[in-house]
Amino acid sequence: MKILIVAKFWDSSAGIGALRPMKIAKYLIKAGHDVAVICGDEYAGFDFFESQRLDESYKPHYFQLPAFSYSGIVAKEDRLYKRRNDAKAVCASSSQNSATDTLKKPKKQSLLNKLKWLLYKTLYSSFKINNTVKCSLKAIDQKLPFEPDIIFSSFAPEEVHFLAMKLKKMYPHAFWIADFRDPMANALTQSPLEYSYKLYRQKKVFAKADAVTVVSQTWRDEFASLGAKNAITLYSGFDTDDFADLKQASPCDEKLTFTYTGSLYPGLSDLTPFFEALNELFIEGAIDPAKIRLVYAGAHGAEFDSQSSSLPKEVEIINHGLVSRKESLSLLMHSDILLHALFCYPQTRGIITGKLGEYWASGKPVLAIITGTARADEFISILEKSGTGFSYDETCRDKSFDALKRYIISQYSKKMSGTLLQYSKSYDFVSSFDYAYIAKSMTIIAKGNM
């Protein structure tokens, strides 16, 4: 089959958002499909063959679009935001130095002006997206190597779906799959006006796409209730090739090593219950703090340090900051237990991150700390079925906190006695999260509906 993939991010260094479309493309190509990729020019995928363990015979067709990366309209928007932020800085400076500064104190912004700015920001975003799509279409006009049988667009950002919508119009016989790793509309992080507008645009994609794929059953049901026809779950997964050159190993000393790699969103991702459990076990004498090592790698090192600040100085804490993907995977392989922070609120139920699959591929136990006001039933069920770890659930803290302490003690005891840590992976269940299986499922979805 001839498959066109639309994804802004196309380089493993661009983070987890690039991995999903890259891995799907890899296994579509290995299965013999002809693949073309539209991506941003700063995410050109030059490491695609080496990092995905492919040779040049698997080369897809590339269309690297400057408009997809940084269009003139984006530059204009950045200048507007800069002017507004500069003005804010001047106002803040003048208020702090009112005794010596001749500038007047800024007037309190009226509700009308706040509404005007919010409306402008929301509608301008739409204008920017439309301009990006227009420029992108012009750049690829008549240059595609084939008429696609399948168009697969992977969100985010929004541009990918609206460009795919135009391509679907150009190639009406193509089967368009609109893939959502995250929803466009997020009531937790967006203002009511922005959320309503994003929801409207999201429903436009639902109406035009032949199928909508999401990363959890919870989101599938929610999207279907919002009008998504043919909503299907296509989990994010793992690629065992990523670990082919990395040896399975535990730390050579007696310290029980917990590792967290990736983002820790301030105010949302919270490992505090884990640190509280460790502190109680230290006080009870069940665990020696000098036998515990915590390792972090990612962009939120300050947040990790803040959350772990209550631990005694005997605990070894290593904060690597940002590292390459290869270095991150190596850290996983040289750990005992992998930490996973998940937040769950009524507005964000259904988050199943790609991090879980990556952890599974490393062959290490997973300790998930779930915070928030809603229960993450699907994630908890998946982790239990996989047999790969334990999940702490903030919504039933009394019961879950004691279980968390017992889990830590059990793994600590095994480490100190030199025996293997508790880990009983269900290979049949976990194999359904392999990207080779996921790519095959994508083509089955299209074939079954074309």
C-alpha positions as CSV (number, residue, x, y, z in Angstrom):
1,M,0.0,0.0,0.0
2,K,1.0,3.6,-0.6
3,I,1.0,5.5,2.7
4,L,1.5,9.2,3.3
5,I,2.4,10.2,6.9
6,V,2.0,13.8,8.1
7,A,3.9,14.6,11.3
8,K,5.7,17.8,12.2
9,F,8.2,16.1,14.5
10,W,10.5,13.6,12.7
11,D,13.6,13.1,14.7
12,S,14.2,11.1,17.9
13,S,15.8,14.2,19.5
14,A,12.4,16.0,19.2
15,G,11.1,13.8,22.0
16,I,8.3,11.2,22.5
17,G,6.0,13.0,20.1
18,A,8.2,12.1,17.2
19,L,8.7,8.5,18.1
20,R,5.1,7.3,17.5
21,P,4.9,8.3,13.8
22,M,8.6,7.3,13.2
23,K,8.1,3.8,14.7
24,I,4.9,3.3,12.8
25,A,6.7,4.4,9.6
26,K,9.6,2.1,10.3
27,Y,7.5,-1.1,10.5
28,L,5.2,-0.1,7.6
29,I,8.3,0.2,5.5
30,K,9.7,-3.2,6.8
31,A,6.3,-4.7,5.9
32,G,6.8,-3.7,2.3
33,H,4.6,-0.6,2.1
34,D,5.6,2.5,0.1
35,V,5.9,5.4,2.6
36,A,6.2,9.2,2.1
37,V,6.6,11.6,5.0
38,I,5.7,15.3,5.3
39,C,7.5,16.9,8.2
40,G,9.0,20.2,9.4
41,D,12.4,21.0,8.0
42,E,14.1,21.2,11.4
43,Y,12.9,17.7,12.1
44,A,14.3,16.1,9.0
45,G,14.9,12.6,10.3
46,F,18.5,12.5,9.2
47,D,19.1,9.9,11.9
48,F,16.1,7.8,10.8
49,F,18.0,4.9,9.2
50,E,20.7,4.6,11.9
51,S,18.5,5.1,14.9
52,Q,15.8,2.9,13.6
53,R,18.2,0.2,12.5
54,L,17.3,0.4,8.8
55,D,19.5,0.5,5.7
56,E,19.0,2.8,2.7
57,S,16.8,0.3,0.9
58,Y,14.1,1.3,3.3
59,K,14.3,4.9,2.4
60,P,10.9,6.8,2.5
61,H,10.2,9.9,0.4
62,Y,10.8,13.1,2.4
63,F,9.1,16.5,2.1
64,Q,10.7,18.9,4.6
65,L,8.5,22.0,4.8
66,P,9.8,25.3,6.2
67,A,6.2,26.5,6.4
68,F,5.6,23.5,8.8
69,S,8.4,24.7,11.0
70,Y,8.5,28.5,11.2
71,S,6.3,30.5,8.8
72,G,6.3,34.2,8.5
73,I,3.0,34.4,10.3
74,V,4.6,32.6,13.3
75,A,7.5,35.1,13.3
76,K,4.9,37.9,13.3
77,E,3.0,36.3,16.2
78,D,6.3,35.9,18.1
79,R,7.0,39.6,17.7
80,L,3.6,40.5,19.1
81,Y,4.0,38.2,22.1
82,K,7.5,39.7,22.6
83,R,6.2,43.2,22.6
84,R,3.5,42.3,25.1
85,N,5.9,40.5,27.4
86,D,8.4,43.4,27.2
87,A,5.6,45.8,28.2
88,K,4.8,43.5,31.1
89,A,8.4,43.5,32.2
90,V,8.6,47.3,32.0
91,C,5.4,47.6,34.1
92,A,6.7,45.2,36.7
93,S,10.0,47.1,36.9
94,S,8.2,50.4,37.3
95,S,6.0,49.2,40.1
96,Q,9.0,47.7,42.0
97,N,11.0,51.0,41.7
98,S,8.2,53.6,42.0
99,A,10.2,55.7,44.4
100,T,12.9,56.4,41.9
101,D,11.3,55.7,38.5
102,T,9.4,58.3,36.7
103,L,7.2,55.8,34.9
104,K,3.6,55.7,35.9
105,K,2.2,52.6,37.6
106,P,0.4,50.4,35.1
107,K,-3.3,50.6,35.1
108,K,-5.2,47.4,36.1
109,Q,-6.2,45.7,32.9
110,S,-10.0,45.8,32.4
111,L,-12.1,42.7,31.9
112,L,-13.0,43.9,28.4
113,N,-9.3,44.2,27.5
114,K,-8.5,40.8,28.9
115,L,-11.4,39.3,26.9
116,K,-10.1,41.1,23.7
117,W,-6.6,39.7,24.2
118,L,-8.0,36.2,24.8
119,L,-10.2,36.3,21.7
120,Y,-7.3,37.7,19.6
121,K,-4.9,35.0,20.8
122,T,-7.5,32.2,20.1
123,L,-8.5,33.4,16.6
124,Y,-4.9,34.4,15.6
125,S,-3.9,30.8,16.3
126,S,-6.4,29.7,13.8
127,F,-5.1,32.2,11.3
128,K,-1.6,31.0,11.8
129,I,-2.6,27.3,11.2
130,N,-4.5,28.2,8.0
131,N,-1.5,30.1,6.7
132,T,0.8,27.2,7.5
133,V,-1.4,24.7,5.7
134,K,-1.7,27.0,2.7
135,C,2.1,27.4,2.5
136,S,2.6,23.7,2.9
137,L,0.2,22.8,0.2
138,K,2.0,25.2,-2.2
139,A,5.4,23.6,-1.3
140,I,4.2,20.0,-2.1
141,D,2.0,20.8,-5.1
142,Q,2.3,18.0,-7.7
143,K,5.4,16.6,-6.0
144,L,4.1,13.6,-4.1
145,P,5.5,10.4,-5.6
146,F,2.2,8.6,-5.6
147,E,-1.5,8.9,-4.9
148,P,-1.8,7.6,-1.4
149,D,-4.0,4.8,-0.3
150,I,-3.7,5.9,3.3
151,I,-3.1,9.3,4.9
152,F,-1.9,9.1,8.5
153,S,-1.6,12.4,10.4
154,S,-0.2,12.5,13.9
155,F,-1.2,15.3,16.3
156,A,0.4,17.6,17.7
157,P,0.4,20.3,16.5
158,E,-3.0,21.1,14.9
159,E,-1.5,21.9,11.5
160,V,-0.9,18.2,10.8
161,H,-4.6,17.3,10.8
162,F,-5.7,20.4,8.9
163,L,-3.1,19.8,6.2
164,A,-4.2,16.1,6.1
165,M,-7.8,17.4,5.7
166,K,-6.8,19.3,2.5
167,L,-4.8,16.3,1.2
168,K,-7.9,14.1,1.7
169,K,-9.8,16.6,-0.4
170,M,-7.1,16.3,-3.1
171,Y,-7.1,12.5,-2.9
172,P,-10.7,11.6,-2.0
173,H,-10.1,7.9,-2.5
174,A,-7.4,7.8,0.2
175,F,-8.3,6.6,3.7
176,W,-7.5,9.3,6.2
177,I,-6.6,8.2,9.8
178,A,-6.3,11.2,12.2
179,D,-4.2,10.1,15.1
180,F,-4.3,11.8,18.5
181,R,-1.6,11.2,21.1
182,D,-3.2,14.0,23.0
183,P,-6.6,15.8,22.5
184,M,-6.7,19.3,20.9
185,A,-9.1,20.5,23.6
186,N,-7.9,20.3,27.2
187,A,-10.1,21.8,29.8
188,L,-7.4,21.5,32.4
189,T,-4.9,23.8,30.7
190,Q,-7.0,26.0,28.4
191,S,-9.3,28.9,29.2
192,P,-13.1,28.2,28.7
193,L,-13.0,30.3,25.5
194,E,-9.9,28.5,24.1
195,Y,-11.2,25.1,25.1
196,S,-14.6,25.7,23.3
197,Y,-12.8,26.8,20.2
198,K,-10.3,23.9,20.2
199,L,-13.2,21.5,20.7
200,Y,-15.0,23.0,17.7
201,R,-11.9,22.5,15.6
202,Q,-11.3,19.0,16.9
203,K,-14.9,18.1,15.9
204,K,-14.1,19.4,12.4
205,V,-11.4,16.8,12.2
206,F,-13.7,14.1,13.5
207,A,-16.3,15.0,10.8
208,K,-13.8,14.7,7.9
209,A,-11.5,11.8,9.0
210,D,-12.3,8.3,7.9
211,A,-11.0,7.0,11.2
212,V,-9.7,8.5,14.5
213,T,-7.1,6.7,16.5
214,V,-6.3,7.4,20.1
215,V,-3.9,6.1,22.7
216,S,-6.5,4.8,25.2
217,Q,-9.9,3.1,25.4
218,T,-11.1,6.0,27.7
219,W,-10.3,8.6,25.0
220,R,-11.9,6.4,22.4
221,D,-15.2,6.4,24.2
222,E,-14.9,10.1,24.9
223,F,-14.1,11.0,21.3
224,A,-16.9,8.8,20.1
225,S,-19.3,10.7,22.3
226,L,-18.1,13.9,20.7
227,G,-18.9,12.7,17.2
228,A,-15.7,10.8,16.1
229,K,-16.8,8.2,13.7
230,N,-14.8,5.0,13.7
231,A,-12.8,5.9,16.8
232,I,-10.2,3.2,17.5
233,T,-7.6,2.6,20.2
234,L,-4.0,2.4,18.9
235,Y,-1.8,2.4,22.0
236,S,1.7,3.9,22.0
237,G,4.2,1.1,22.2
238,F,7.8,0.1,22.2
239,D,10.5,-1.0,19.8
240,T,12.9,-3.7,21.1
241,D,15.5,-2.6,18.5
242,D,16.0,0.5,20.7
243,F,17.7,-1.7,23.3
244,A,19.5,-4.1,21.0
245,D,22.9,-2.6,21.6
246,L,22.4,-2.0,25.3
247,K,23.1,-4.7,27.8
248,Q,20.7,-5.7,30.5
249,A,22.4,-4.8,33.8
250,S,21.7,-3.9,37.4
251,P,23.9,-1.4,39.3
252,C,27.1,-3.2,40.4
253,D,26.8,-2.1,44.1
254,E,24.2,-2.8,46.7
255,K,22.2,0.3,46.3
256,L,18.6,-0.1,45.1
257,T,18.4,2.3,42.1
258,F,15.2,4.0,41.1
259,T,15.3,5.9,37.8
260,Y,12.9,8.5,36.3
261,T,13.4,9.7,32.7
262,G,11.3,12.3,31.0
263,S,9.1,15.3,31.9
264,L,7.8,16.2,35.4
265,Y,5.1,18.8,34.8
266,P,5.1,21.2,37.8
267,G,1.8,21.1,39.7
268,L,0.7,17.9,37.9
269,S,3.4,15.1,37.9
270,D,4.1,14.4,41.5
271,L,6.4,11.8,43.0
272,T,5.9,13.1,46.5
273,P,4.0,10.0,47.8
274,F,7.0,7.8,46.8
275,F,9.4,10.1,48.7
276,E,7.0,10.1,51.7
277,A,6.9,6.3,51.7
278,L,10.7,6.2,51.6
279,N,11.0,8.6,54.5
280,E,8.6,6.6,56.7
281,L,10.5,3.4,55.9
282,F,13.8,5.2,56.9
283,I,12.2,6.3,60.2
284,E,10.9,2.8,60.9
285,G,14.3,1.4,60.2
286,A,13.1,-0.9,57.5
287,I,15.4,0.6,54.9
288,D,18.9,2.1,55.1
289,P,18.9,5.4,53.3
290,A,22.5,4.9,52.3
291,K,21.4,1.9,50.3
292,I,19.0,4.0,48.0
293,R,19.9,5.8,44.8
294,L,17.6,8.1,42.8
295,V,18.4,9.0,39.2
296,Y,16.7,11.6,37.1
297,A,17.2,12.6,33.4
298,G,15.0,15.2,31.7
299,A,14.1,18.8,31.3
300,H,12.6,19.2,34.8
301,G,15.5,18.5,37.0
302,A,14.7,21.4,39.3
303,E,11.2,20.0,39.9
304,F,12.7,16.6,40.7
305,D,15.1,18.2,43.2
306,S,12.3,20.1,44.8
307,Q,10.1,17.0,45.2
308,S,12.9,14.9,46.6
309,S,14.3,17.6,49.0
310,S,12.7,16.0,52.1
311,L,14.9,12.9,51.8
312,P,17.9,12.6,54.1
313,K,21.4,13.4,52.8
314,E,22.4,9.8,53.0
315,V,20.2,9.0,49.9
316,E,22.3,9.4,46.7
317,I,20.5,11.6,44.2
318,I,21.9,12.0,40.6
319,N,20.3,14.6,38.4
320,H,21.6,14.2,34.8
321,G,19.4,17.0,33.3
322,L,18.7,16.7,29.6
323,V,20.5,13.8,27.9
324,S,20.3,12.1,24.5
325,R,17.7,9.4,23.9
326,K,20.5,6.7,23.8
327,E,21.9,7.9,27.1
328,S,18.4,7.9,28.6
329,L,17.8,4.3,27.5
330,S,21.2,3.3,28.9
331,L,20.1,4.7,32.3
332,L,17.0,2.6,32.2
333,M,19.1,-0.6,31.5
334,H,21.4,0.2,34.5
335,S,18.5,0.6,37.0
336,D,16.6,-1.6,39.3
337,I,13.2,0.0,39.3
338,L,11.7,2.6,36.9
339,L,9.6,5.4,38.3
340,H,6.5,6.6,36.3
341,A,4.6,9.8,37.4
342,L,1.0,10.0,36.1
343,F,-1.7,12.6,36.9
344,C,-5.4,11.9,36.5
345,Y,-8.2,14.4,36.8
346,P,-11.7,14.3,35.4
347,Q,-10.5,16.4,32.4
348,T,-7.5,14.3,31.7
349,R,-8.7,10.7,32.3
350,G,-7.3,8.3,29.7
351,I,-3.6,9.3,29.6
352,I,-1.5,6.3,28.6
353,T,1.9,7.6,27.8
354,G,4.5,6.2,25.5
355,K,6.9,6.1,28.4
356,L,5.2,2.9,29.7
357,G,6.0,0.9,26.6
358,E,9.6,2.2,26.6
359,Y,9.9,1.0,30.2
360,W,8.5,-2.4,29.3
361,A,11.1,-2.8,26.5
362,S,13.9,-2.3,29.1
363,G,12.8,-5.4,31.1
364,K,12.7,-3.5,34.4
365,P,10.0,-3.3,37.0
366,V,7.8,-0.2,36.9
367,L,6.6,1.7,39.9
368,A,3.8,4.1,38.9
369,I,2.8,7.0,41.2
370,I,-0.7,8.2,40.2
371,T,-1.9,11.5,41.6
372,G,-5.0,13.7,41.0
373,T,-8.6,13.5,41.9
374,A,-9.8,10.8,39.4
375,R,-8.9,7.1,39.3
376,A,-6.7,6.0,36.3
377,D,-8.6,2.7,35.9
378,E,-7.3,1.9,32.4
379,F,-3.7,2.5,33.2
380,I,-3.9,0.5,36.5
381,S,-5.5,-2.3,34.6
382,I,-2.9,-2.3,31.9
383,L,0.0,-2.4,34.4
384,E,-1.7,-5.2,36.3
385,K,-2.3,-7.3,33.2
386,S,1.3,-6.8,32.1
387,G,2.7,-8.1,35.3
388,T,5.5,-5.6,35.2
389,G,5.0,-3.5,38.3
390,F,3.0,-1.7,40.9
391,S,0.8,1.4,40.9
392,Y,0.1,3.8,43.8
393,D,-3.3,5.4,43.5
394,E,-3.8,8.8,45.3
395,T,-7.6,8.4,45.2
396,C,-7.4,5.5,47.7
397,R,-4.4,6.8,49.6
398,D,-4.8,4.9,52.9
399,K,-4.9,1.5,51.3
400,S,-2.5,2.3,48.4
401,F,0.1,4.0,50.6
402,D,0.6,0.9,52.8
403,A,0.8,-1.3,49.7
404,L,3.4,1.1,48.2
405,K,5.6,0.7,51.4
406,R,5.2,-3.1,51.2
407,Y,6.3,-3.1,47.5
408,I,9.4,-1.0,48.2
409,I,10.4,-3.2,51.2
410,S,9.9,-6.4,49.1
411,Q,12.1,-5.1,46.3
412,Y,14.6,-3.7,48.7
413,S,14.9,-7.1,50.5
414,K,15.4,-8.9,47.2
415,K,18.1,-6.4,46.2
416,M,19.9,-6.8,49.6
417,S,19.8,-10.6,49.4
418,G,21.1,-10.6,45.8
419,T,18.0,-12.2,44.3
420,L,16.1,-11.1,41.2
421,L,13.5,-8.3,41.8
422,Q,9.8,-9.1,41.5
423,Y,9.0,-9.0,37.8
424,S,6.6,-11.4,35.9
425,K,5.9,-9.9,32.5
426,S,3.0,-11.3,30.6
427,Y,4.6,-11.6,27.2
428,D,1.4,-12.3,25.2
429,F,-0.2,-9.1,26.6
430,V,2.8,-6.9,26.3
431,S,3.6,-8.0,22.8
432,S,0.4,-6.3,21.6
433,F,2.2,-3.0,22.4
434,D,5.1,-3.7,20.0
435,Y,5.2,-1.1,17.2
436,A,5.4,-3.8,14.6
437,Y,2.0,-5.0,15.8
438,I,0.7,-1.4,16.0
439,A,1.8,-0.6,12.4
440,K,0.1,-3.8,11.2
441,S,-3.1,-2.9,13.1
442,M,-3.1,0.5,11.4
443,T,-3.2,-1.0,7.9
444,I,-5.9,-3.5,9.0
445,I,-8.0,-0.6,10.2
446,A,-7.7,1.0,6.7
447,K,-8.2,-2.2,4.7
448,G,-11.3,-3.1,6.8
449,N,-12.9,0.2,6.0
450,M,-11.8,1.1,2.4
